[in-house]
Amino acid sequence: MSSSGDARPEPAGYDARDGGRNDGRDDGRDESPEERADRQWQDLVQEIRVAQTGVQILFGFLLSVAFTTEFRRLPQTDTTIYVVTVVLASLATGALIGPVAFHRLVWGRRIKPETVVWASRLTFIGILLLLATLTTALFLVLRVTTHNALVPWLVAGVLLWYLLCWFALPLWVRGRRRGRGAGRR
């Protein structure tokens, strides 16, 4: 119950001793939901900067390839792979820039926790699209430069490496941490 005497119950996790700042999470941080959202937003922005830079450089390079004389000599299969790669890079760029536009359009509306959630989702989609872009770009480059039957196997190996570094390892560490009873941070 509220200390003011009304009949409304306090939200789950409310602790009057800390002004309700803990919000029911035992993560070792003394922060309000707004402070948590600010911290998470800053973390997310730093992560997005790395991915945005990479995808924008790759996208710019891919766009320039179509204007070379060698491009006109590509077989239809390679041209199709190129088009798919450019579209994937464009989608990845949109998803990774999306959080910035999202934040700008909802700025000042006091919905930072929701903004962080949606920006995080867009970032994850952008990372998946970047994975697809890198894979198809590598496939195209190796196909055009080597004409080797091993290209699909090489690309599959690199894809597995990306999946291991970007998803399997973090999920494994997260699972181990959760298995030890630690809270989310």
C-alpha positions as a printed NumPy array, in Angstrom:
array([[  0.   ,   0.   ,   0.   ],
       [  0.976,   3.512,  -0.571],
       [  2.284,   5.435,   2.404],
       [ -0.193,   8.219,   1.662],
       [ -3.024,   6.045,   2.983],
       [ -4.94 ,   5.417,  -0.236],
       [ -6.011,   1.911,  -1.197],
       [ -3.803,   1.56 ,  -4.268],
       [ -1.159,  -1.155,  -3.968],
       [  2.41 ,  -0.311,  -4.835],
       [  3.804,  -1.795,  -8.053],
       [  5.524,  -5.154,  -7.827],
       [  9.048,  -4.72 ,  -6.565],
       [  8.358,  -1.345,  -4.976],
       [ 10.471,  -0.75 ,  -1.93 ],
       [  9.674,   2.415,   0.008],
       [ 13.15 ,   2.313,   1.564],
       [ 14.731,   3.18 ,  -1.779],
       [ 11.893,   5.266,  -3.156],
       [ 10.842,   2.45 ,  -5.456],
       [ 14.085,   2.697,  -7.374],
       [ 14.938,  -1.012,  -7.411],
       [ 11.803,  -1.908,  -9.427],
       [ 11.911,  -5.524,  -8.246],
       [ 15.177,  -6.414,  -9.947],
       [ 18.027,  -7.775,  -7.955],
       [ 20.73 ,  -6.815, -10.415],
       [ 22.97 ,  -4.919,  -8.032],
       [ 22.095,  -1.531,  -9.506],
       [ 20.285,   1.219,  -7.708],
       [ 18.518,   2.888, -10.611],
       [ 15.004,   3.881, -11.541],
       [ 13.379,   2.476, -14.694],
       [ 14.177,   5.781, -16.414],
       [ 17.824,   5.653, -15.343],
       [ 18.021,   2.027, -16.502],
       [ 16.543,   3.022, -19.876],
       [ 19.069,   5.857, -20.2  ],
       [ 21.946,   3.465, -19.461],
       [ 20.59 ,   0.818, -21.825],
       [ 20.076,   3.431, -24.541],
       [ 23.708,   4.552, -24.258],
       [ 24.895,   0.931, -24.434],
       [ 22.727,   0.305, -27.489],
       [ 23.922,   3.453, -29.26 ],
       [ 27.541,   2.347, -28.817],
       [ 26.724,  -1.084, -30.277],
       [ 24.815,   0.419, -33.199],
       [ 27.742,   2.701, -34.089],
       [ 29.955,  -0.288, -34.806],
       [ 27.383,  -2.125, -36.922],
       [ 26.207,   1.027, -38.731],
       [ 29.689,   1.965, -39.814],
       [ 30.407,  -1.483, -41.201],
       [ 27.145,  -1.851, -43.076],
       [ 27.315,   1.675, -44.504],
       [ 30.845,   1.162, -45.844],
       [ 29.863,  -2.191, -47.341],
       [ 26.658,  -0.747, -48.809],
       [ 28.535,   2.171, -50.375],
       [ 31.074,  -0.167, -51.909],
       [ 28.331,  -2.441, -53.247],
       [ 26.53 ,   0.501, -54.839],
       [ 29.672,   1.557, -56.679],
       [ 30.282,  -1.905, -58.159],
       [ 27.319,  -1.609, -60.542],
       [ 29.029,   1.273, -62.322],
       [ 32.2  ,  -0.608, -63.228],
       [ 32.826,  -2.077, -66.665],
       [ 33.493,  -5.52 , -65.192],
       [ 29.993,  -5.58 , -63.701],
       [ 28.411,  -5.579, -67.155],
       [ 30.257,  -8.808, -67.95 ],
       [ 28.86 , -10.753, -64.968],
       [ 26.683, -13.761, -65.761],
       [ 23.011, -13.445, -64.827],
       [ 23.445, -15.655, -61.738],
       [ 26.129, -13.379, -60.328],
       [ 24.088, -10.283, -61.184],
       [ 21.153, -11.773, -59.28 ],
       [ 23.366, -12.533, -56.269],
       [ 24.628,  -8.958, -56.448],
       [ 21.092,  -7.513, -56.501],
       [ 20.087,  -9.665, -53.518],
       [ 23.219,  -8.528, -51.664],
       [ 22.524,  -4.846, -52.358],
       [ 18.916,  -5.189, -51.209],
       [ 20.037,  -6.972, -48.028],
       [ 22.613,  -4.238, -47.359],
       [ 19.955,  -1.588, -47.872],
       [ 17.582,  -3.353, -45.473],
       [ 20.362,  -3.764, -42.899],
       [ 21.223,  -0.079, -43.198],
       [ 17.585,   0.849, -42.658],
       [ 17.235,  -1.373, -39.613],
       [ 20.472,  -0.121, -38.045],
       [ 19.641,   3.54 , -38.652],
       [ 16.031,   2.944, -37.587],
       [ 16.707,   3.335, -33.849],
       [ 18.035,   6.854, -34.448],
       [ 14.905,   7.894, -36.358],
       [ 12.717,   6.133, -33.786],
       [ 14.398,   8.003, -30.937],
       [ 14.147,  11.311, -32.764],
       [ 10.403,  10.884, -33.436],
       [  9.496,   9.89 , -29.872],
       [ 12.039,  12.107, -28.091],
       [ 10.567,  14.052, -25.184],
       [  7.49 ,  11.821, -24.882],
       [  8.768,  10.073, -21.72 ],
       [  8.75 ,   6.63 , -23.306],
       [ 12.464,   5.851, -23.238],
       [ 11.974,   2.291, -21.855],
       [  9.743,   1.437, -24.833],
       [ 12.136,   3.213, -27.181],
       [ 14.995,   1.052, -25.897],
       [ 12.965,  -2.114, -26.47 ],
       [ 12.023,  -1.182, -30.045],
       [ 15.501,   0.108, -30.871],
       [ 16.965,  -3.129, -29.576],
       [ 14.614,  -5.133, -31.791],
       [ 15.522,  -3.061, -34.843],
       [ 19.206,  -3.492, -34.037],
       [ 18.847,  -7.256, -33.784],
       [ 17.01 ,  -7.362, -37.12 ],
       [ 19.786,  -5.195, -38.572],
       [ 22.412,  -7.621, -37.291],
       [ 20.562, -10.547, -38.899],
       [ 20.349,  -8.642, -42.181],
       [ 24.031,  -7.721, -41.901],
       [ 24.812, -11.413, -41.429],
       [ 22.909, -12.205, -44.625],
       [ 24.593,  -9.308, -46.458],
       [ 28.099, -10.362, -45.461],
       [ 27.385, -13.958, -46.405],
       [ 25.992, -13.149, -49.849],
       [ 28.726, -10.569, -50.535],
       [ 31.419, -13.091, -49.639],
       [ 29.712, -15.707, -51.792],
       [ 29.593, -13.33 , -54.759],
       [ 33.204, -12.147, -54.414],
       [ 34.602, -15.664, -54.033],
       [ 32.448, -16.944, -56.901],
       [ 33.59 , -14.194, -59.265],
       [ 37.246, -14.267, -58.25 ],
       [ 37.902, -18.012, -57.935],
       [ 35.267, -19.933, -59.933],
       [ 36.011, -22.718, -57.448],
       [ 33.608, -25.468, -56.395],
       [ 34.782, -24.977, -52.808],
       [ 33.212, -21.504, -52.597],
       [ 29.912, -22.666, -51.018],
       [ 31.883, -24.631, -48.423],
       [ 34.145, -21.689, -47.635],
       [ 31.153, -19.381, -47.275],
       [ 29.372, -21.953, -45.094],
       [ 32.446, -22.104, -42.86 ],
       [ 32.559, -18.307, -42.526],
       [ 28.809, -18.245, -41.852],
       [ 29.292, -20.793, -39.087],
       [ 32.06 , -18.608, -37.655],
       [ 29.729, -15.571, -37.65 ],
       [ 26.989, -17.625, -36.007],
       [ 29.419, -18.858, -33.371],
       [ 30.842, -15.397, -32.594],
       [ 27.622, -13.398, -32.841],
       [ 25.054, -15.807, -31.387],
       [ 26.253, -19.143, -30.025],
       [ 28.992, -17.798, -27.746],
       [ 26.887, -15.008, -26.192],
       [ 23.929, -17.366, -25.721],
       [ 26.198, -19.976, -24.15 ],
       [ 27.64 , -17.413, -21.722],
       [ 24.146, -16.125, -20.946],
       [ 22.951, -19.669, -20.279],
       [ 25.862, -20.375, -17.962],
       [ 25.246, -17.144, -16.079],
       [ 21.543, -17.882, -15.74 ],
       [ 22.374, -21.408, -14.595],
       [ 24.318, -19.924, -11.688],
       [ 21.254, -18.034, -10.538],
       [ 22.504, -14.571, -11.482],
       [ 20.019, -11.913, -12.489],
       [ 19.904, -10.072, -15.794],
       [ 22.017,  -6.966, -16.225]])
